[in-house]
Amino acid sequence: MSTAQERIKAAFWRLLREQAYSKITVTQICKTAGISRVTFYIWYEDKESLINDLFQDMADDGVRYYNEQKPNYKKYGLAESCGNILETIFYLHGKYPFLLMQVYETPEAADRSLYHRYHYLIIEQITSLTEKSFSETLPPLSTKEIVTFICNGLSSMIQVDAKAGKSLEEIKSNAALLLDKVLKSGLFV
């Protein structure tokens, strides 16, 4: 890796695969990255600002993935946008499983803050992507309310199915079925 910032991120990802977020220290990050603490603090105020940067990287990756599915997504409606959201959720779960397991499964209060930061960022990103597609919704539901409902519901269902030991294909099938039923219910239109 070329920059200290990239080495810091790579070291943090490596440590997150091995232990809980709350157990990771700046000293460990620096040692793993092969940098000094001074160098760390040039780039980040603390490990919370580092995790926020990593979440932003994930969100940017998700936005890229979402846009690659339907380059002209603005012309598609609610169902197509929701299908793209679901595919993007699975993409992120597949690419970052070690972090998302900590986001969803770590009972320690220090690590539960990860869940809230992650969901806030993801909901903000998806809301901005889908504003045009959700224009067919009726008041009083806002795009953010719809996105929050769909994202939290799908993410929770994926977590429950994963904990139950279901295969990835079963989880995807169940999520697609749930999304289809919610959309056909007329809840949002």
Secondary structure as UniProt FT lines:
FT   HELIX           4..18
FT   HELIX           21..23
FT   HELIX           26..33
FT   HELIX           37..43
FT   HELIX           47..69
FT   TURN            71..72
FT   HELIX           73..75
FT   HELIX           78..95
FT   HELIX           97..105
FT   HELIX           109..130
FT   TURN            131..132
FT   HELIX           133..136
FT   TURN            139..140
FT   HELIX           143..163
FT   TURN            164..165
FT   HELIX           168..184
FT   TURN            185..186
//
